[in-house]
Amino acid sequence: MRAGLDGVVFIRLILFSLKVVGFAAVLGLCALLPLNYIGSQIVIDFSDFTNTFQESFSNIFECQ
């Protein structure tokens, strides 16, 4: 039984896609999952975010 060129390209595309998804899954489990766990332990208070943001840029304009 012989396969056509379109069948070969389709199979190669599927195999390439599986390799890319596998690499992304390994990267996600090894790098992003621990970062997400560490980041969830950091508590940031966003209740005064606008004033803090404005104060951080006010020093730039005072120096001129």
N, C-alpha and C positions, 0 to 999 in steps of 0.2 A: 504494500500500500504506500502510495506516495502523497506527500502533502504539498500544497501549493505555497507560493511565496507569501501570500497573505496569512496563511496559517502559521508559518514559521515566525513571521514578524509579530503576530498576535501572541504566540507563546513566549517569545523573547521579551515582549513588552510586559507581560504578566510577571515573568521572573524578575525583570528589572524593578518593577513596582514592589514586589515582595521584598527585595533586597533593600530598597529605600525605606519602606515602612518598617522593616526589621531594624535597620540602623537607627531610625528615629525613635523606635520603641526602647531600644537599649540606651540611647542617649537620654531619653526622658526618665527612665527608671534610675539610671546611675547618676545623673547630674541634676535634673530638675526636681525630682521627688525629694531628695534631701534638702535642697534649697527651699522648697515649699514648706517643709517641716520646720526648718530653722526660722523662716520668715513668719510663720504663724505664731511664734512665741514672742515676737516683737510687738509691743503695744504702742500705738501712735494715737495721740489725742488730736482729732481733727476738728474739735469744737471751736478752736481759735485759729484755724488755718489761714483765713484771709488776713488777719492782722499780723501774724507771724510772717507771712509771705511778703506783705508790704514793708515790714520793718527790715527784712533782709535786703531789699533793694533801696531803701532810703539812704543807707550809708554810701552808696555809689554816687547819688546825686549831691550829697553834702560835700564831697571831696572836690568838686569842680568849682 
